[in-house]
Amino acid sequence: MLKILHTADWHLGKRLQEFPRIEEQKLVLDEICQIADQQEVDLILLAGDIFDSFNPAHEAVELLYKTLHRLSKNGQRPVFAISGNHDSTQFVEAPDPLAREMGIFFYSRYDSIIASGKLDSGIEILHSDSCFVELKIPKIDFPIRLILAPYANEVSLKTYLGEENREEEFRTILSEKWRQLADQYCDGAGVNLFIGHFYFSKKGEPLEAEPESERPILHVGGTQALFTENLPRQIQYAALGHLHRYHAVDKNPSPVVYSSSPLAYSFSEADQQKQVVVIEAEPSQAIKYQPIPLKQGKALYRKSFDNLPDTLIWLEANPYCFVELTYQTEHSIDAATRKAILKAHDGIVNLIPQIKNPLHNEDMNLTAADLEKDMISLFKLYFQNERGQEPHPELLDMFKEVISQDTSA
């Protein structure tokens, strides 16, 4: 039996606004290494968005190499890492010739072919093709086939695959490429896997929301959503990256799974349990897979309060987290209250005032006559519309000073 660990969307070097996350990333990647060893997995799949930017910081690069070295067990356990839409294809593949000697294989370009041959560890690349590799692990008595699908937008994909028909649909190009590979290499004598970084959905079902922290794939010049039916019938498990929550898009005829990011990277992910997935696979058998929760890293909370004592009590009781705090108030948050809240906790990312019962006037839209009014009147109109009240005299005086307007007449 083959055991596989599926992870994705590490986003190394990512920040939460001005807050760095690198120390949390070190902790959670150490946890992933421990899980791989405890579960005695034979193969690691990292499904894209390795870094958070095309030009990652040195500390992020160093963390990647140290972590993959641990996951590879000094070359005894193969690791396959593909690029995502946040990654530079050139940067990701640059260390591949050296990393390969340690059983670490980077793949980011659709025209790349992994060299065949046997490593000193006994890991052997039996066959390779564009977007495909077949390997043999010493203690596993059957071959492992991987269809490799790093992120590529429609323009670059057509360049890689030499497509001349500009009218041909993106998903048709990909599904045909994958079908050809599966028909040529993926029979029932081995385990057949897919690793990809794309937006997949089940045809006919609503599309999942892309995370707030994610650079959207579904945009002009990007890519179409792919359907699970575009995957070859021979595939036993599809290991996906891009969506940041654990999600089994489809289970029939085989599991199509997003493993989740290892940390919550935006407040839209605040209620998500982050996971890795451990898979058990044998040729011609249904895959068994299990999500394993990750415990490291700071939780993200969206909290709302309407008084300072309750706010301070909660902040004191929850020091190790990031907070998006909405404070309900009759007016704006006064300076003393703001100072007390920010002093009470060092992880407040956003402090948002919410005005209670604003007197919204649906007839306050500007008219041509309004545009003839002086700046002070327009400011009052704006403030009334936004806050449901007249501006404080002190604020009005400050505004007058800023615009240096003489209102004595």
C-alpha angles and dihedrals in degrees: 000000000000120000119202133186115212119197135154148169100045091161091195112205094024120149131202097229102296094348117098117220100192095108090052089048090054090053097047094045088051087053090051090051090051092050091050090053096042091049091044092226120187101205137030123210118193107187104203144281089086091161130028096229141030090246106041123193120258092251091056092049092048091050091052095051094045092049096047090047089056093045091051091054091226092312099316096106119050119232122197117194124180129191124254133202091278094053131088108235091212094048095047095051096041097091095040099106092054096036091051090068086062092049092258114132122191119195126182111137126069091218094054120108121198110229116251121233145090124287124216088254090062094251107138132197102214100179134000137183138160104305093000142087134174117199141177124216115204098237095041114081097206133057125258119221122200127189104204118211113173117179117280129161121231096265097050092041092056088050093051095046096039094238112174098178103089091185094059113109119252096233091049092055092050098042091050091050091050093045092053092051093047093048091050101043113011113083130147095270093080142033112271118207139172126209118188146157106214141108106269127183137168109258112257095020126106116269118256116244113253112235119265090238094051126094099239118248093194101073141105108295091014124088142291121249111268123223125228088235087066089072117094116261090235093065113107098187133010114207108202138189134191106066108081100215126074105261135163101210092187137356103190130107084359137347117277105190141180107206095201130236115287093239135031103256100183137023090253084072094050096115098041125114106221117222150170120219125231115201131196114203140179131170115279092359132113112263121247115210136176130189112225116204120237117221105186126093135050120296119236118225135189106204134175127200136172100197137043101234094057090044093054093045092054094045092051091049093050109044100149103066146069118254137202099196124195113197117199113215141159091235133002121315105274120230096251093052092046091049093049093050095047092045091052096061135026095204102064105129099173130017107192124187116218114195112220117234098347112198096239111194112203090199095060097098111129118260131195089262091054090058089063092061123103122261094259092054091047091050091051090049092050093047092048091051095046101037104022093236145070116274116260113263090243091054091047091051090050091051091050090051092050095052091037092222122166108226098172094102 
